[in-house]
């Protein structure tokens, strides 16, 4: 089973939160639906700016512990190494699910009058 280590931030990049999850999309959805659960309203963690995927929980836990001990500067360097513009990566993650859903057709047959 896949495990993920991720870094979330708010829109102003004032907070950097490191986390670990088995279902990244579900975790992101939780943060977006409960924005004030852990932080005040000015620090709504809504942007996924970095993540790593691991095959085992032990690997993910080890990496989580390492990144959690990083200073702010080290975390920023980690994010900038693969996401220099701090783009929200969650936008591209759900693309796979969109492809798997059945297409809904909104086409209507118009009768032709003779």
C-alpha positions in Angstrom: 0.0 0.0 0.0 1.3 3.5 -0.9 2.1 6.0 1.8 2.8 9.7 1.3 4.8 12.3 3.0 3.6 15.8 2.2 4.1 19.5 2.9 1.1 21.9 3.0 1.1 25.6 3.2 -1.3 28.5 3.3 -1.8 31.1 0.6 0.8 33.4 2.1 3.3 30.7 2.8 3.5 31.6 6.4 3.0 28.1 7.7 4.6 24.8 6.5 3.0 21.7 7.7 4.6 18.2 7.2 2.3 15.2 7.3 2.0 11.5 6.4 -1.0 9.8 4.9 -2.1 6.6 3.1 -4.8 8.5 1.1 -3.4 11.9 0.0 -6.6 13.0 -1.7 -8.7 12.2 1.3 -6.3 14.1 3.6 -6.3 17.1 1.3 -10.1 17.1 1.2 -10.2 17.0 5.0 -7.9 20.0 5.3 -10.0 22.0 2.8 -13.3 21.1 4.5 -12.1 21.8 8.0 -9.9 24.8 7.5 -10.0 26.1 11.1 -9.6 22.8 12.9 -5.9 23.1 13.7 -5.0 26.6 12.7 -6.6 30.0 12.9 -8.5 31.4 9.9 -5.5 33.3 8.6 -3.5 30.1 8.2 -5.8 27.8 6.3 -3.6 25.0 4.9 -5.0 24.6 1.4 -1.9 24.2 -0.9 -0.1 21.0 -1.4 3.4 22.1 -2.4 5.5 19.0 -2.0 4.9 15.2 -1.6 6.8 11.9 -1.8 5.3 8.5 -2.4 6.6 5.4 -0.6 5.9 1.7 -0.9 6.0 0.9 2.8 4.9 2.7 6.0 8.3 2.2 7.5 10.0 4.2 4.7 7.4 6.9 4.9 7.7 7.2 8.6 11.4 7.5 8.5 11.3 10.2 5.8 8.5 12.0 7.8 10.7 12.1 10.9 13.6 13.5 8.9 11.5 16.3 7.2 9.7 17.1 10.4 13.0 18.0 12.0 14.0 20.3 9.2 14.2 24.0 9.8 12.0 26.4 7.9 14.8 27.2 5.5 15.4 23.5 4.8 11.7 22.9 4.1 11.6 25.8 1.8 14.7 24.5 -0.1 13.0 21.1 -0.3 9.9 22.6 -1.8 11.8 24.8 -4.2 13.9 21.9 -5.4 10.9 20.4 -7.3 8.2 23.2 -7.1 10.0 26.5 -7.5 6.8 28.5 -8.1 5.0 26.9 -5.1 2.1 25.8 -7.3 -0.7 23.8 -5.7 0.0 20.2 -6.7 -3.4 18.9 -5.6 -4.9 20.2 -8.8 -3.0 17.6 -10.9 -3.6 14.7 -8.4 -7.3 14.5 -9.0 -6.8 14.3 -12.8 -6.5 10.5 -12.6 -9.9 10.2 -11.0 -11.5 12.4 -13.6 -10.3 10.0 -16.3 -11.8 7.0 -14.5 -15.3 8.4 -14.1 -17.8 7.5 -16.8 -18.5 10.3 -19.2 -21.9 12.0 -18.9 -23.4 12.9 -22.2 -25.5 16.0 -22.4 -26.4 15.5 -26.0 -30.1 15.6 -26.9 -31.5 14.1 -30.0 -33.4 16.6 -32.0 -36.1 15.2 -34.2 -35.9 16.3 -37.8 -39.2 17.4 -39.3 -40.0 16.3 -42.8 
